[in-house]
Amino acid sequence: MRVKVWANGTSESVSFSLLNTECREEKERINRLNDEHFQCYSTSMYSIIRLDSSAKKASKVMCEFEGSGFIMSFQKKGRTSCIVNQKKGSMHEKQNNIFFNNGLVRCRLTEADCFRIILSESYVKVLSELYPKAMIPLANAHPKHGKPVFDYSHLNTTLEIEQTIKSIEDLYLLQQEGNEMVIEAKIRELLYMQIMQHAKVLNKKDLKIEKYKKQMQIARNFIECNMQELPSLHEIALAVGVCDTTLKIAFKYFYGKTVFGYINEYRLSKARELLFNPSYSISDVAFLSGYKHSSHFSAAFNQKYGITPNAYRNQYKEISTMKKVV
């Protein structure tokens, strides 16, 4: 993973590699950069970066992460705003989260003090094999490029987390022989605290969401009964007596998909069943599945199942014929 840092409003930048201890030039470049406003410590398994723009003349500093890895991000002061895949997000003082990066993330620190630990994918894989249950949130994060691993909201940084970060900073600044082993142990401890904190937050949210189980069942039935005239999200929420936000969160919690993700999957599943009936034309199947245009239906079906509706029907006919012959 490469990192590029520059003061906001200037063209001067510094770029260097992380998770790379073999390259002497990179190591020397990082060592020259280290000062009271920027510290970096890097090994083949993890890298640590602390950027402090709160004491700089330029109150804003830009930072880019390019490559693949997990970023444990802790906002000590100020605010960091990010742009990932043209989507904006921000992290405020005393918040933390973990991000899986597989591309380019651009961050802007506004009078901020930010502490980040970058973990290589291979290192996370080793941890996942050692502690499979504890590492489930990170193991599932690969498809979530650029999104927070802990989905619901950023975590609040506790005093215990702050103390562990301080211990890590003290250790890498001392640069004593053997410190690398102790730093790694502290990073694991910090990662464990984040995961456990997330589990507690999730459990509290679980208790709140569980009370909407019956209403979400009604919402699902309402969707399935109104497939041909697709209701809006607001109409579904009104029908079951919840607000739009509660509907979105609770529906995904119980069914593992967004409302419209469920609608699309249900439509195509129903269409596949209808294709078995030769009395329905492709246009009929599209209409009965809730598609206004058969071309949109064919494209969605092909994208989902890798075959056109007509080819799928013909394939079924061939199988049926073969069974009769046998």
Contacts in CASP RR format, 6 or more apart in sequence:
PFRMAT RR
TARGET T0000
AUTHOR 0000-0000-0000
METHOD contacts of the structure
MODEL  1
MRVKVWANGTSESVSFSLLNTECREEKERINRLNDEHFQCYSTSMYSIIR
LDSSAKKASKVMCEFEGSGFIMSFQKKGRTSCIVNQKKGSMHEKQNNIFF
NNGLVRCRLTEADCFRIILSESYVKVLSELYPKAMIPLANAHPKHGKPVF
DYSHLNTTLEIEQTIKSIEDLYLLQQEGNEMVIEAKIRELLYMQIMQHAK
VLNKKDLKIEKYKKQMQIARNFIECNMQELPSLHEIALAVGVCDTTLKIA
FKYFYGKTVFGYINEYRLSKARELLFNPSYSISDVAFLSGYKHSSHFSAA
FNQKYGITPNAYRNQYKEISTMKKVV
1 17 0 8 1.000
1 18 0 8 1.000
1 19 0 8 1.000
1 47 0 8 1.000
1 65 0 8 1.000
1 66 0 8 1.000
1 67 0 8 1.000
1 68 0 8 1.000
1 69 0 8 1.000
1 101 0 8 1.000
1 118 0 8 1.000
2 15 0 8 1.000
2 16 0 8 1.000
2 17 0 8 1.000
2 18 0 8 1.000
2 65 0 8 1.000
2 66 0 8 1.000
2 67 0 8 1.000
3 15 0 8 1.000
3 16 0 8 1.000
3 17 0 8 1.000
3 18 0 8 1.000
3 49 0 8 1.000
3 63 0 8 1.000
3 64 0 8 1.000
3 65 0 8 1.000
3 66 0 8 1.000
4 13 0 8 1.000
4 14 0 8 1.000
4 15 0 8 1.000
4 63 0 8 1.000
4 64 0 8 1.000
4 66 0 8 1.000
5 13 0 8 1.000
5 14 0 8 1.000
5 15 0 8 1.000
5 38 0 8 1.000
5 51 0 8 1.000
5 61 0 8 1.000
5 62 0 8 1.000
5 63 0 8 1.000
5 64 0 8 1.000
6 12 0 8 1.000
6 13 0 8 1.000
6 14 0 8 1.000
6 61 0 8 1.000
6 62 0 8 1.000
7 56 0 8 1.000
7 58 0 8 1.000
7 60 0 8 1.000
7 61 0 8 1.000
7 62 0 8 1.000
8 58 0 8 1.000
8 59 0 8 1.000
8 60 0 8 1.000
8 61 0 8 1.000
8 62 0 8 1.000
8 108 0 8 1.000
9 58 0 8 1.000
9 60 0 8 1.000
10 58 0 8 1.000
14 29 0 8 1.000
14 33 0 8 1.000
16 26 0 8 1.000
16 29 0 8 1.000
16 30 0 8 1.000
16 33 0 8 1.000
16 40 0 8 1.000
17 23 0 8 1.000
17 26 0 8 1.000
18 40 0 8 1.000
18 42 0 8 1.000
18 47 0 8 1.000
18 49 0 8 1.000
18 118 0 8 1.000
19 42 0 8 1.000
19 43 0 8 1.000
19 44 0 8 1.000
19 45 0 8 1.000
19 46 0 8 1.000
19 47 0 8 1.000
19 118 0 8 1.000
19 120 0 8 1.000
20 26 0 8 1.000
20 42 0 8 1.000
20 44 0 8 1.000
21 27 0 8 1.000
21 42 0 8 1.000
21 43 0 8 1.000
21 44 0 8 1.000
22 44 0 8 1.000
27 42 0 8 1.000
30 40 0 8 1.000
30 42 0 8 1.000
33 40 0 8 1.000
34 40 0 8 1.000
36 52 0 8 1.000
36 55 0 8 1.000
37 51 0 8 1.000
37 52 0 8 1.000
37 53 0 8 1.000
37 55 0 8 1.000
37 56 0 8 1.000
38 49 0 8 1.000
38 50 0 8 1.000
38 51 0 8 1.000
38 52 0 8 1.000
39 48 0 8 1.000
39 49 0 8 1.000
39 50 0 8 1.000
39 169 0 8 1.000
39 172 0 8 1.000
39 173 0 8 1.000
40 47 0 8 1.000
40 48 0 8 1.000
40 49 0 8 1.000
40 50 0 8 1.000
41 47 0 8 1.000
41 48 0 8 1.000
41 172 0 8 1.000
41 183 0 8 1.000
42 48 0 8 1.000
43 180 0 8 1.000
43 184 0 8 1.000
44 120 0 8 1.000
45 119 0 8 1.000
45 120 0 8 1.000
45 122 0 8 1.000
45 123 0 8 1.000
45 184 0 8 1.000
46 117 0 8 1.000
46 118 0 8 1.000
46 119 0 8 1.000
46 120 0 8 1.000
46 123 0 8 1.000
46 184 0 8 1.000
46 187 0 8 1.000
47 117 0 8 1.000
47 118 0 8 1.000
48 115 0 8 1.000
48 116 0 8 1.000
48 117 0 8 1.000
48 118 0 8 1.000
48 168 0 8 1.000
48 172 0 8 1.000
48 183 0 8 1.000
49 115 0 8 1.000
49 116 0 8 1.000
49 117 0 8 1.000
49 118 0 8 1.000
50 113 0 8 1.000
50 114 0 8 1.000
50 115 0 8 1.000
50 116 0 8 1.000
50 169 0 8 1.000
51 61 0 8 1.000
51 63 0 8 1.000
51 109 0 8 1.000
51 112 0 8 1.000
51 113 0 8 1.000
51 114 0 8 1.000
51 116 0 8 1.000
52 112 0 8 1.000
52 113 0 8 1.000
52 114 0 8 1.000
53 59 0 8 1.000
53 60 0 8 1.000
53 61 0 8 1.000
53 109 0 8 1.000
53 110 0 8 1.000
53 111 0 8 1.000
53 112 0 8 1.000
53 113 0 8 1.000
54 77 0 8 1.000
54 78 0 8 1.000
54 111 0 8 1.000
54 112 0 8 1.000
54 113 0 8 1.000
59 110 0 8 1.000
59 111 0 8 1.000
60 108 0 8 1.000
60 109 0 8 1.000
60 110 0 8 1.000
60 111 0 8 1.000
61 108 0 8 1.000
61 109 0 8 1.000
61 112 0 8 1.000
62 106 0 8 1.000
62 107 0 8 1.000
62 108 0 8 1.000
62 109 0 8 1.000
63 106 0 8 1.000
63 107 0 8 1.000
63 108 0 8 1.000
63 109 0 8 1.000
64 104 0 8 1.000
64 105 0 8 1.000
64 106 0 8 1.000
64 107 0 8 1.000
65 71 0 8 1.000
65 101 0 8 1.000
65 104 0 8 1.000
65 105 0 8 1.000
65 107 0 8 1.000
65 118 0 8 1.000
66 103 0 8 1.000
66 104 0 8 1.000
66 105 0 8 1.000
67 101 0 8 1.000
67 102 0 8 1.000
67 103 0 8 1.000
67 104 0 8 1.000
68 101 0 8 1.000
68 102 0 8 1.000
68 103 0 8 1.000
68 121 0 8 1.000
69 100 0 8 1.000
69 101 0 8 1.000
69 102 0 8 1.000
69 118 0 8 1.000
69 119 0 8 1.000
69 120 0 8 1.000
69 121 0 8 1.000
69 124 0 8 1.000
70 98 0 8 1.000
70 99 0 8 1.000
70 100 0 8 1.000
70 101 0 8 1.000
70 118 0 8 1.000
70 119 0 8 1.000
70 121 0 8 1.000
70 124 0 8 1.000
70 138 0 8 1.000
70 141 0 8 1.000
70 149 0 8 1.000
71 98 0 8 1.000
71 99 0 8 1.000
71 100 0 8 1.000
71 101 0 8 1.000
71 105 0 8 1.000
71 116 0 8 1.000
71 117 0 8 1.000
71 118 0 8 1.000
71 119 0 8 1.000
72 96 0 8 1.000
72 98 0 8 1.000
72 116 0 8 1.000
72 117 0 8 1.000
72 118 0 8 1.000
72 119 0 8 1.000
72 187 0 8 1.000
72 190 0 8 1.000
72 191 0 8 1.000
72 194 0 8 1.000
73 80 0 8 1.000
73 91 0 8 1.000
73 96 0 8 1.000
73 97 0 8 1.000
73 98 0 8 1.000
73 99 0 8 1.000
73 114 0 8 1.000
73 115 0 8 1.000
73 116 0 8 1.000
74 96 0 8 1.000
74 114 0 8 1.000
74 115 0 8 1.000
74 116 0 8 1.000
74 157 0 8 1.000
74 161 0 8 1.000
74 165 0 8 1.000
75 91 0 8 1.000
75 92 0 8 1.000
75 93 0 8 1.000
75 94 0 8 1.000
75 95 0 8 1.000
75 96 0 8 1.000
75 112 0 8 1.000
75 113 0 8 1.000
75 114 0 8 1.000
75 157 0 8 1.000
76 93 0 8 1.000
76 94 0 8 1.000
76 112 0 8 1.000
76 113 0 8 1.000
76 114 0 8 1.000
76 115 0 8 1.000
76 157 0 8 1.000
76 162 0 8 1.000
76 165 0 8 1.000
77 93 0 8 1.000
77 111 0 8 1.000
77 112 0 8 1.000
77 113 0 8 1.000
78 92 0 8 1.000
78 93 0 8 1.000
78 109 0 8 1.000
78 110 0 8 1.000
78 111 0 8 1.000
78 112 0 8 1.000
78 113 0 8 1.000
79 90 0 8 1.000
79 91 0 8 1.000
79 92 0 8 1.000
79 93 0 8 1.000
79 109 0 8 1.000
79 110 0 8 1.000
79 111 0 8 1.000
79 112 0 8 1.000
80 90 0 8 1.000
80 91 0 8 1.000
80 107 0 8 1.000
80 108 0 8 1.000
80 109 0 8 1.000
80 110 0 8 1.000
80 112 0 8 1.000
80 114 0 8 1.000
81 88 0 8 1.000
81 89 0 8 1.000
81 90 0 8 1.000
81 107 0 8 1.000
81 108 0 8 1.000
81 110 0 8 1.000
82 88 0 8 1.000
82 89 0 8 1.000
82 90 0 8 1.000
82 91 0 8 1.000
82 105 0 8 1.000
82 106 0 8 1.000
82 107 0 8 1.000
82 108 0 8 1.000
83 89 0 8 1.000
83 105 0 8 1.000
83 106 0 8 1.000
84 105 0 8 1.000
84 106 0 8 1.000
84 145 0 8 1.000
84 146 0 8 1.000
84 147 0 8 1.000
85 145 0 8 1.000
85 146 0 8 1.000
91 97 0 8 1.000
91 154 0 8 1.000
92 154 0 8 1.000
94 156 0 8 1.000
94 157 0 8 1.000
95 154 0 8 1.000
95 155 0 8 1.000
95 156 0 8 1.000
95 157 0 8 1.000
96 154 0 8 1.000
96 155 0 8 1.000
96 156 0 8 1.000
96 157 0 8 1.000
96 161 0 8 1.000
96 194 0 8 1.000
97 148 0 8 1.000
97 149 0 8 1.000
97 150 0 8 1.000
97 154 0 8 1.000
97 155 0 8 1.000
98 137 0 8 1.000
98 138 0 8 1.000
98 141 0 8 1.000
98 148 0 8 1.000
98 149 0 8 1.000
98 150 0 8 1.000
98 194 0 8 1.000
99 105 0 8 1.000
99 146 0 8 1.000
99 147 0 8 1.000
99 148 0 8 1.000
99 149 0 8 1.000
100 138 0 8 1.000
100 141 0 8 1.000
100 142 0 8 1.000
100 144 0 8 1.000
100 145 0 8 1.000
100 146 0 8 1.000
100 147 0 8 1.000
100 149 0 8 1.000
101 145 0 8 1.000
101 146 0 8 1.000
102 142 0 8 1.000
102 145 0 8 1.000
102 146 0 8 1.000
103 145 0 8 1.000
105 146 0 8 1.000
107 114 0 8 1.000
115 165 0 8 1.000
115 169 0 8 1.000
117 187 0 8 1.000
117 190 0 8 1.000
119 187 0 8 1.000
119 191 0 8 1.000
124 135 0 8 1.000
124 138 0 8 1.000
124 139 0 8 1.000
127 135 0 8 1.000
127 138 0 8 1.000
127 188 0 8 1.000
127 191 0 8 1.000
128 135 0 8 1.000
128 138 0 8 1.000
128 139 0 8 1.000
132 139 0 8 1.000
134 192 0 8 1.000
134 195 0 8 1.000
135 195 0 8 1.000
137 149 0 8 1.000
137 150 0 8 1.000
137 195 0 8 1.000
137 198 0 8 1.000
138 149 0 8 1.000
138 195 0 8 1.000
141 149 0 8 1.000
148 154 0 8 1.000
149 198 0 8 1.000
150 194 0 8 1.000
150 198 0 8 1.000
150 201 0 8 1.000
152 201 0 8 1.000
152 202 0 8 1.000
152 205 0 8 1.000
153 201 0 8 1.000
155 194 0 8 1.000
155 197 0 8 1.000
155 198 0 8 1.000
155 201 0 8 1.000
156 197 0 8 1.000
158 193 0 8 1.000
158 197 0 8 1.000
160 193 0 8 1.000
161 190 0 8 1.000
161 193 0 8 1.000
161 194 0 8 1.000
161 197 0 8 1.000
164 186 0 8 1.000
164 189 0 8 1.000
164 190 0 8 1.000
164 193 0 8 1.000
165 190 0 8 1.000
167 186 0 8 1.000
168 183 0 8 1.000
168 186 0 8 1.000
168 187 0 8 1.000
168 190 0 8 1.000
171 179 0 8 1.000
171 182 0 8 1.000
171 183 0 8 1.000
171 186 0 8 1.000
172 179 0 8 1.000
172 183 0 8 1.000
206 253 0 8 1.000
209 249 0 8 1.000
209 250 0 8 1.000
209 253 0 8 1.000
209 254 0 8 1.000
212 242 0 8 1.000
212 246 0 8 1.000
212 250 0 8 1.000
213 254 0 8 1.000
215 240 0 8 1.000
215 241 0 8 1.000
215 242 0 8 1.000
215 250 0 8 1.000
216 240 0 8 1.000
216 250 0 8 1.000
216 251 0 8 1.000
216 253 0 8 1.000
216 254 0 8 1.000
216 255 0 8 1.000
218 239 0 8 1.000
218 240 0 8 1.000
219 236 0 8 1.000
219 239 0 8 1.000
219 240 0 8 1.000
219 247 0 8 1.000
219 251 0 8 1.000
219 259 0 8 1.000
220 251 0 8 1.000
220 255 0 8 1.000
220 262 0 8 1.000
222 231 0 8 1.000
222 236 0 8 1.000
222 239 0 8 1.000
222 240 0 8 1.000
223 231 0 8 1.000
223 236 0 8 1.000
223 259 0 8 1.000
223 262 0 8 1.000
223 263 0 8 1.000
223 266 0 8 1.000
224 266 0 8 1.000
227 263 0 8 1.000
227 266 0 8 1.000
227 267 0 8 1.000
227 270 0 8 1.000
227 289 0 8 1.000
227 290 0 8 1.000
228 287 0 8 1.000
228 288 0 8 1.000
228 290 0 8 1.000
230 263 0 8 1.000
230 290 0 8 1.000
231 239 0 8 1.000
233 244 0 8 1.000
233 247 0 8 1.000
233 248 0 8 1.000
233 259 0 8 1.000
233 260 0 8 1.000
234 244 0 8 1.000
236 247 0 8 1.000
236 259 0 8 1.000
237 243 0 8 1.000
237 244 0 8 1.000
237 246 0 8 1.000
237 247 0 8 1.000
240 247 0 8 1.000
242 250 0 8 1.000
247 259 0 8 1.000
248 258 0 8 1.000
248 259 0 8 1.000
251 257 0 8 1.000
251 258 0 8 1.000
251 259 0 8 1.000
251 262 0 8 1.000
252 258 0 8 1.000
252 259 0 8 1.000
255 262 0 8 1.000
257 265 0 8 1.000
264 300 0 8 1.000
265 304 0 8 1.000
267 289 0 8 1.000
267 290 0 8 1.000
267 291 0 8 1.000
267 300 0 8 1.000
268 289 0 8 1.000
268 300 0 8 1.000
268 301 0 8 1.000
268 304 0 8 1.000
268 305 0 8 1.000
270 288 0 8 1.000
270 289 0 8 1.000
271 285 0 8 1.000
271 286 0 8 1.000
271 288 0 8 1.000
271 289 0 8 1.000
271 291 0 8 1.000
271 297 0 8 1.000
271 301 0 8 1.000
271 309 0 8 1.000
272 301 0 8 1.000
272 305 0 8 1.000
272 312 0 8 1.000
274 280 0 8 1.000
274 284 0 8 1.000
274 285 0 8 1.000
274 288 0 8 1.000
274 289 0 8 1.000
275 285 0 8 1.000
275 309 0 8 1.000
275 312 0 8 1.000
275 313 0 8 1.000
275 316 0 8 1.000
276 313 0 8 1.000
276 316 0 8 1.000
278 313 0 8 1.000
278 317 0 8 1.000
280 288 0 8 1.000
282 294 0 8 1.000
282 297 0 8 1.000
282 298 0 8 1.000
282 309 0 8 1.000
282 310 0 8 1.000
282 313 0 8 1.000
283 294 0 8 1.000
285 297 0 8 1.000
285 309 0 8 1.000
286 293 0 8 1.000
286 294 0 8 1.000
286 296 0 8 1.000
286 297 0 8 1.000
286 298 0 8 1.000
289 297 0 8 1.000
291 297 0 8 1.000
291 300 0 8 1.000
297 309 0 8 1.000
298 308 0 8 1.000
298 309 0 8 1.000
298 310 0 8 1.000
301 307 0 8 1.000
301 308 0 8 1.000
301 309 0 8 1.000
301 312 0 8 1.000
302 308 0 8 1.000
302 309 0 8 1.000
305 312 0 8 1.000
307 315 0 8 1.000
END
